[in-house]
C-alpha cells in the first residue's frame, strides 16, 4: 500500500513563457545569474516539503543546459546542503549518471553525503540520455551497448567498494587497483575511505525494462523508479521487475521495490486542472520529445514540437492522450485520491508514489501544488 510520497524537481528555472506557442526549447538561453537561481529555488522547495511531511525530494544530475531546464550538476553537494536546511526530508539522487563519473569517486562522494546527512541522502544511478552531457565527459551514449557495458561495470565496482572492507576488480574498463609499488609493497587491494555507514539503498530508473537491465537491478538489490503511462499496465515494467525478482528466487508482491511517477496538477475542477496543465505539458514535451521521452511521437511530430504552434495539424499527442495512459493526471484532490487508491489495489506491494509537477512549472505553482497534496491527498493514505 502507498505510504511514502515524493516528487522530482529536475532543476528548472522559472521560465518566462510556456507551451507550444512560446519560445522553442533550442532558442532559450539564460544568464549565469538566472541559472544559478535554481539553488535558492531548491532550498525553498525542500523546506516547504519538509514542513509538510513529504518523504523525499528527488533531483536530477544534468550539465551544460543553458536552456534553463535541468541545471543541477552535482546532486550530492546539493543534498548535503539541503539536508542541513531541513529536519526529516530525504534528498534523492535521481540520478547520478555513472558514465560521467569514475566509480570510486562517486562511491566516495556518496559515502561522505551519507555520513554528513545521517542517512538522508538516497543513492541513485542512471546511464544518462543526453548525448551533449555523456559524450562531453568522454563516455559513450550514442553506442547504447557500450554505454550499458560501462554502466554495469561501474555499478559492480561501486557495490564492491560499499560492501567490502577491501576489494579488487579486474574488468573490461577498469583494473582496480593497478599493481603499482606503494610504500614498500605491491598494491593488490583498495579500501573505500569512508564507506557509507547509514544506507546503501539504491534506485535506478526503469526505462526499457529489458530482461538484462532488470536482472542486473535485482542482482544488486536496486529499486526501480518507473514512469507513468504504459508502466502502470501490468504487462509493463511493474510485472517485468517482479518476474526478474522471481528469476533470482525472490518472491515480491506486484509493485514491491518500485516507485511510480505521475505528472499531476490539482484544481477545483477537472476542467480547470486540464487547462492549467496543458501549457506545462507542452513545455515538457518541447524538452523531452527530441530525446525520445514522449512515447508514441513520430519523427515528424517531434520536428513539429521544435517549432512554434501547429502541433494539432502535425498530430502531436495531446495532454488528454497521456492522461488516458496514466502518465499525466489533472483533476481535483478527491479525483487523485481515487486514482491512487486504484493503483494501490492493482499493485499491493507498491509503497512509493512520486507526484511531480511538469518541467517548467513556476516555483509558486509548485509550492501551491505540494501543499495541496499534503493537505488533501496524503492524509487518505497516512491514516493507514
TIVOGU-586425 format. One record per residue (C-alpha): residue number from 0; y, x, z. Coordinates in nm, 2 decimals. Layout:
<sites>
- NUM,Y,X,Z .
...
</sites>
This chain:
<sites>
- 0,0.00,0.00,0.00 .
- 1,0.36,0.11,-0.07 .
- 2,0.51,0.28,0.24 .
- 3,0.74,0.56,0.10 .
- 4,1.05,0.51,-0.11 .
- 5,1.21,0.79,-0.31 .
- 6,1.44,0.85,-0.60 .
- 7,1.51,1.11,-0.87 .
- 8,1.86,1.25,-0.91 .
- 9,1.83,1.48,-1.21 .
- 10,2.18,1.62,-1.16 .
- 11,2.41,1.44,-1.40 .
- 12,2.79,1.44,-1.35 .
- 13,2.99,1.12,-1.37 .
- 14,3.02,1.07,-1.75 .
- 15,3.34,0.92,-1.88 .
- 16,3.16,0.67,-2.11 .
- 17,2.81,0.53,-2.15 .
- 18,2.60,0.37,-2.42 .
- 19,2.53,0.38,-2.79 .
- 20,2.90,0.34,-2.89 .
- 21,3.01,0.61,-2.65 .
- 22,3.02,0.99,-2.71 .
- 23,2.70,1.12,-2.88 .
- 24,2.49,1.34,-2.65 .
- 25,2.54,1.65,-2.86 .
- 26,2.91,1.61,-2.87 .
- 27,2.95,1.61,-2.49 .
- 28,3.09,1.93,-2.33 .
- 29,3.24,1.96,-1.98 .
- 30,3.43,2.23,-1.79 .
- 31,3.27,2.45,-1.54 .
- 32,3.46,2.28,-1.26 .
- 33,3.33,1.94,-1.37 .
- 34,2.97,2.07,-1.39 .
- 35,2.99,2.24,-1.05 .
- 36,3.10,1.90,-0.90 .
- 37,2.73,1.80,-0.91 .
- 38,2.67,1.98,-0.58 .
- 39,2.92,1.77,-0.39 .
- 40,2.77,1.46,-0.55 .
- 41,2.42,1.57,-0.44 .
- 42,2.54,1.61,-0.08 .
- 43,2.69,1.25,-0.08 .
- 44,2.37,1.10,-0.23 .
- 45,2.15,1.29,0.02 .
- 46,2.35,1.20,0.33 .
- 47,2.35,0.83,0.24 .
- 48,1.98,0.82,0.17 .
- 49,1.92,1.00,0.49 .
- 50,2.12,0.74,0.69 .
- 51,1.94,0.45,0.50 .
- 52,1.59,0.58,0.58 .
- 53,1.47,0.68,0.23 .
- 54,1.18,0.93,0.23 .
- 55,1.25,1.18,-0.05 .
- 56,1.53,1.27,-0.28 .
- 57,1.37,1.44,-0.58 .
- 58,1.59,1.67,-0.81 .
- 59,1.52,1.84,-1.14 .
- 60,1.54,2.20,-1.24 .
- 61,1.74,2.25,-1.56 .
- 62,1.95,2.51,-1.73 .
- 63,2.24,2.55,-1.98 .
- 64,2.32,2.18,-2.00 .
- 65,2.69,2.18,-2.07 .
- 66,2.65,1.82,-2.19 .
- 67,2.65,1.72,-1.82 .
- 68,2.31,1.55,-1.79 .
- 69,2.10,1.78,-1.58 .
- 70,2.29,2.07,-1.42 .
- 71,2.10,2.18,-1.11 .
- 72,1.94,2.53,-1.20 .
- 73,1.79,2.61,-0.86 .
- 74,1.62,2.34,-0.66 .
- 75,1.51,2.55,-0.37 .
- 76,1.86,2.68,-0.29 .
- 77,2.00,2.33,-0.30 .
- 78,1.71,2.19,-0.10 .
- 79,1.78,2.43,0.19 .
- 80,2.14,2.33,0.19 .
- 81,2.08,1.95,0.17 .
- 82,1.82,1.97,0.45 .
- 83,2.09,2.12,0.67 .
- 84,2.32,1.83,0.60 .
- 85,2.06,1.56,0.67 .
- 86,1.82,1.48,0.95 .
- 87,1.49,1.35,0.82 .
- 88,1.52,1.32,0.44 .
- 89,1.28,1.53,0.24 .
- 90,1.41,1.71,-0.07 .
- 91,1.16,1.72,-0.35 .
- 92,1.15,1.98,-0.63 .
- 93,1.09,1.76,-0.93 .
- 94,1.01,2.01,-1.07 .
- 95,1.02,2.38,-1.06 .
- 96,0.94,2.48,-1.42 .
- 97,0.68,2.75,-1.36 .
- 98,0.70,2.92,-1.71 .
- 99,1.06,3.01,-1.63 .
- 100,0.96,3.19,-1.31 .
- 101,0.75,3.48,-1.20 .
- 102,0.48,3.30,-1.00 .
- 103,0.52,3.53,-0.70 .
- 104,0.90,3.48,-0.69 .
- 105,0.85,3.11,-0.70 .
- 106,0.59,3.12,-0.42 .
- 107,0.81,3.34,-0.21 .
- 108,1.12,3.12,-0.26 .
- 109,0.93,2.81,-0.18 .
- 110,0.79,2.96,0.14 .
- 111,1.14,3.05,0.26 .
- 112,1.26,2.70,0.18 .
- 113,0.96,2.55,0.37 .
- 114,1.04,2.76,0.68 .
- 115,1.42,2.71,0.67 .
- 116,1.39,2.33,0.62 .
- 117,1.10,2.29,0.87 .
- 118,0.88,2.14,0.60 .
- 119,1.13,1.91,0.45 .
- 120,1.12,2.08,0.11 .
- 121,0.84,1.93,-0.11 .
- 122,0.70,2.16,-0.37 .
- 123,0.66,2.06,-0.73 .
- 124,0.57,2.24,-1.05 .
- 125,0.60,2.15,-1.42 .
- 126,0.56,2.30,-1.76 .
- 127,0.90,2.21,-1.90 .
- 128,1.01,2.02,-2.20 .
- 129,1.35,2.17,-2.31 .
- 130,1.30,2.45,-2.57 .
- 131,1.65,2.57,-2.50 .
- 132,1.55,2.64,-2.14 .
- 133,1.20,2.76,-2.15 .
- 134,1.22,2.98,-2.46 .
- 135,1.55,3.12,-2.35 .
- 136,1.38,3.26,-2.04 .
- 137,1.12,3.42,-2.26 .
- 138,0.83,3.18,-2.21 .
- 139,0.66,2.96,-2.48 .
- 140,0.75,2.60,-2.52 .
- 141,0.71,2.54,-2.90 .
- 142,0.35,2.66,-2.86 .
- 143,0.21,2.39,-2.63 .
- 144,-0.13,2.56,-2.59 .
- 145,0.04,2.89,-2.49 .
- 146,0.27,2.70,-2.25 .
- 147,-0.02,2.53,-2.08 .
- 148,-0.23,2.86,-2.06 .
- 149,0.06,3.04,-1.89 .
- 150,0.14,2.75,-1.66 .
- 151,-0.21,2.71,-1.53 .
- 152,-0.25,3.09,-1.46 .
- 153,0.08,3.09,-1.28 .
- 154,-0.02,2.80,-1.06 .
- 155,-0.35,2.97,-0.99 .
- 156,-0.16,3.27,-0.86 .
- 157,0.08,3.06,-0.65 .
- 158,-0.21,2.89,-0.47 .
- 159,-0.39,3.22,-0.42 .
- 160,-0.07,3.35,-0.26 .
- 161,-0.02,3.04,-0.04 .
- 162,-0.37,3.02,0.08 .
- 163,-0.49,3.38,0.14 .
- 164,-0.39,3.65,0.38 .
- 165,-0.43,3.89,0.09 .
- 166,-0.52,3.84,-0.27 .
- 167,-0.56,3.99,-0.62 .
- 168,-0.55,3.83,-0.96 .
- 169,-0.67,3.96,-1.30 .
- 170,-0.59,3.72,-1.58 .
- 171,-0.46,3.69,-1.94 .
- 172,-0.09,3.72,-1.84 .
- 173,-0.09,3.88,-1.50 .
- 174,-0.27,4.17,-1.32 .
- 175,-0.17,4.15,-0.96 .
- 176,-0.13,4.39,-0.81 .
- 177,-0.10,4.67,-1.06 .
- 178,-0.32,4.95,-0.94 .
- 179,-0.05,5.20,-0.85 .
- 180,-0.02,5.46,-0.58 .
- 181,0.17,5.34,-0.27 .
- 182,0.23,5.54,0.05 .
- 183,-0.09,5.74,0.01 .
- 184,-0.33,5.47,-0.12 .
- 185,-0.40,5.28,-0.44 .
- 186,-0.28,4.92,-0.43 .
- 187,-0.56,4.67,-0.45 .
- 188,-0.42,4.35,-0.29 .
- 189,-0.10,4.18,-0.21 .
- 190,0.02,3.96,0.07 .
- 191,0.29,3.69,0.02 .
- 192,0.55,3.75,0.29 .
- 193,0.63,3.50,0.41 .
- 194,0.38,3.23,0.33 .
- 195,0.46,2.86,0.39 .
- 196,0.40,2.75,0.75 .
- 197,0.46,2.38,0.73 .
- 198,0.33,2.24,0.40 .
- 199,0.20,2.34,0.06 .
- 200,0.18,1.97,-0.06 .
- 201,0.24,2.00,-0.44 .
- 202,0.34,1.75,-0.70 .
- 203,0.33,1.76,-1.08 .
- 204,0.45,1.52,-1.35 .
- 205,0.17,1.33,-1.53 .
- 206,0.28,1.31,-1.90 .
- 207,-0.01,1.34,-2.15 .
- 208,-0.27,1.26,-1.89 .
- 209,-0.52,1.49,-2.07 .
- 210,-0.85,1.54,-1.90 .
- 211,-0.78,1.92,-1.89 .
- 212,-0.45,1.87,-1.72 .
- 213,-0.57,1.61,-1.47 .
- 214,-0.89,1.81,-1.38 .
- 215,-0.66,2.11,-1.31 .
- 216,-0.44,1.90,-1.08 .
- 217,-0.74,1.76,-0.89 .
- 218,-0.89,2.11,-0.86 .
- 219,-0.58,2.23,-0.68 .
- 220,-0.51,1.91,-0.48 .
- 221,-0.19,1.85,-0.68 .
- 222,-0.05,1.50,-0.66 .
- 223,0.09,1.32,-0.97 .
- 224,0.43,1.17,-1.05 .
- 225,0.38,0.90,-1.31 .
- 226,0.64,0.73,-1.52 .
- 227,0.66,0.36,-1.57 .
- 228,0.56,0.16,-1.87 .
- 229,0.22,0.23,-2.01 .
- 230,0.15,0.43,-1.69 .
- 231,0.14,0.10,-1.50 .
- 232,-0.16,-0.01,-1.70 .
- 233,-0.50,0.07,-1.56 .
- 234,-0.60,0.22,-1.89 .
- 235,-0.33,0.48,-1.85 .
- 236,-0.28,0.79,-1.62 .
- 237,-0.34,0.60,-1.30 .
- 238,-0.70,0.53,-1.39 .
- 239,-0.74,0.87,-1.56 .
- 240,-0.63,1.05,-1.24 .
- 241,-0.89,0.85,-1.04 .
- 242,-1.15,0.94,-1.29 .
- 243,-1.06,1.31,-1.27 .
- 244,-1.10,1.29,-0.90 .
- 245,-1.44,1.13,-0.94 .
- 246,-1.55,1.42,-1.17 .
- 247,-1.46,1.65,-0.88 .
- 248,-1.66,1.45,-0.63 .
- 249,-1.37,1.28,-0.47 .
- 250,-1.36,0.90,-0.41 .
- 251,-0.99,0.80,-0.44 .
- 252,-0.85,0.45,-0.44 .
- 253,-0.67,0.34,-0.76 .
- 254,-0.32,0.49,-0.73 .
- 255,-0.40,0.73,-0.44 .
- 256,-0.22,1.06,-0.45 .
- 257,0.02,0.92,-0.72 .
- 258,0.38,0.82,-0.72 .
- 259,0.50,0.56,-0.97 .
- 260,0.86,0.60,-1.11 .
- 261,1.07,0.30,-1.23 .
- 262,1.43,0.29,-1.35 .
- 263,1.60,0.00,-1.19 .
- 264,1.92,-0.20,-1.15 .
- 265,1.98,-0.48,-0.90 .
- 266,2.24,-0.76,-0.93 .
- 267,2.29,-1.12,-0.81 .
- 268,2.11,-1.25,-1.12 .
- 269,1.87,-1.11,-1.37 .
- 270,2.13,-1.16,-1.65 .
- 271,2.39,-0.96,-1.47 .
- 272,2.14,-0.68,-1.40 .
- 273,2.04,-0.66,-1.76 .
- 274,2.40,-0.65,-1.88 .
- 275,2.49,-0.37,-1.63 .
- 276,2.17,-0.17,-1.71 .
- 277,2.20,-0.18,-2.09 .
- 278,2.46,0.09,-2.14 .
- 279,2.29,0.31,-1.89 .
- 280,1.96,0.27,-2.07 .
- 281,2.13,0.36,-2.39 .
- 282,2.28,0.67,-2.24 .
- 283,1.94,0.76,-2.10 .
- 284,1.79,0.72,-2.45 .
- 285,2.06,0.94,-2.60 .
- 286,1.95,1.22,-2.37 .
- 287,1.57,1.18,-2.39 .
- 288,1.48,1.03,-2.73 .
- 289,1.52,1.37,-2.91 .
- 290,1.30,1.53,-2.65 .
- 291,1.01,1.29,-2.71 .
- 292,1.06,1.09,-2.40 .
- 293,1.13,0.75,-2.55 .
- 294,0.78,0.62,-2.61 .
- 295,0.74,0.45,-2.95 .
- 296,1.07,0.56,-3.10 .
- 297,1.02,0.68,-3.47 .
- 298,1.19,0.99,-3.61 .
- 299,1.43,0.76,-3.80 .
- 300,1.52,0.57,-3.48 .
- 301,1.57,0.90,-3.29 .
- 302,1.81,1.01,-3.56 .
- 303,2.00,0.68,-3.52 .
- 304,2.02,0.73,-3.14 .
- 305,2.20,1.05,-3.21 .
- 306,2.49,0.87,-3.37 .
- 307,2.74,0.60,-3.26 .
- 308,2.61,0.25,-3.29 .
- 309,2.38,0.10,-3.55 .
- 310,2.08,0.10,-3.32 .
- 311,1.97,-0.26,-3.38 .
- 312,1.98,-0.20,-3.76 .
- 313,1.76,0.10,-3.71 .
- 314,1.52,-0.09,-3.49 .
- 315,1.57,0.13,-3.19 .
- 316,1.36,-0.01,-2.90 .
- 317,1.57,-0.22,-2.67 .
- 318,1.60,-0.23,-2.29 .
- 319,1.41,-0.55,-2.29 .
- 320,1.12,-0.38,-2.46 .
- 321,1.09,-0.12,-2.19 .
- 322,1.13,-0.39,-1.92 .
- 323,0.82,-0.56,-2.07 .
- 324,0.62,-0.24,-2.04 .
- 325,0.72,-0.20,-1.68 .
- 326,0.92,0.13,-1.72 .
- 327,1.25,-0.04,-1.65 .
- 328,1.34,-0.32,-1.41 .
- 329,1.65,-0.54,-1.39 .
- 330,1.68,-0.83,-1.16 .
- 331,1.75,-0.94,-0.80 .
- 332,1.62,-0.77,-0.49 .
- 333,1.37,-1.06,-0.45 .
- 334,1.25,-1.00,-0.80 .
- 335,1.20,-0.63,-0.73 .
- 336,1.00,-0.71,-0.41 .
- 337,0.78,-0.94,-0.61 .
- 338,0.73,-0.68,-0.88 .
- 339,0.64,-0.41,-0.63 .
- 340,0.40,-0.64,-0.44 .
- 341,0.22,-0.69,-0.77 .
- 342,0.19,-0.32,-0.82 .
- 343,0.07,-0.29,-0.46 .
- 344,-0.21,-0.54,-0.53 .
- 345,-0.31,-0.36,-0.86 .
- 346,-0.30,-0.01,-0.71 .
- 347,-0.42,-0.03,-0.35 .
- 348,-0.42,0.34,-0.30 .
- 349,-0.06,0.39,-0.40 .
- 350,0.18,0.47,-0.12 .
- 351,0.48,0.63,-0.31 .
- 352,0.72,0.44,-0.53 .
- 353,1.01,0.61,-0.70 .
- 354,1.31,0.39,-0.78 .
- 355,1.56,0.58,-0.99 .
- 356,1.89,0.49,-1.14 .
- 357,1.91,0.59,-1.51 .
- 358,2.06,0.91,-1.64 .
- 359,2.44,0.89,-1.63 .
- 360,2.47,0.62,-1.36 .
- 361,2.81,0.68,-1.19 .
- 362,2.79,0.80,-0.83 .
- 363,2.95,0.49,-0.68 .
- 364,2.70,0.27,-0.85 .
- 365,2.41,0.49,-0.74 .
- 366,2.51,0.47,-0.38 .
- 367,2.55,0.09,-0.40 .
- 368,2.21,0.05,-0.56 .
- 369,2.04,0.28,-0.30 .
- 370,2.20,0.08,-0.01 .
- 371,2.09,-0.25,-0.16 .
- 372,1.73,-0.13,-0.19 .
- 373,1.73,-0.01,0.17 .
- 374,1.87,-0.34,0.30 .
- 375,1.69,-0.60,0.08 .
- 376,1.37,-0.43,-0.06 .
- 377,1.24,-0.17,0.17 .
- 378,1.21,-0.39,0.48 .
- 379,0.95,-0.61,0.29 .
- 380,0.72,-0.30,0.29 .
- 381,0.82,-0.11,0.60 .
- 382,0.70,-0.41,0.81 .
- 383,0.35,-0.33,0.70 .
</sites>
